[in-house]
Amino acid sequence: MPYDDQKIEDALLALITVVSNRETGHFWKNYDFDLMNTLYEKGYITQPRSRKKSAHLTLEGQEKGLALAARLFGKDDN
């Protein structure tokens, strides 16, 4: 089944935002490398190509990730 790459990128950014440190944007980078590289190229995370096992969300990544997380994972008020 073909998948929508943009929806997958949005879901990953939302998930990273939910599990990251709220103050620093720090998260463990054990996700698909191609997806991580795409998020880096879009300016949402710091360079994933390093020996470190973690990376950080950029301010833009945190803002977009929070909006996506609310839309994708938020509970209904009903």
Buried (B, 14 or more C-beta within 10 A) or exposed (E): EEEEEEEEBBBBBBBBBBEBEEEEBEBEBEBEEEBBBBBBEBEBBBEBEEEEEBBBBBEEBBEBBBBBBEEBEEEEEE
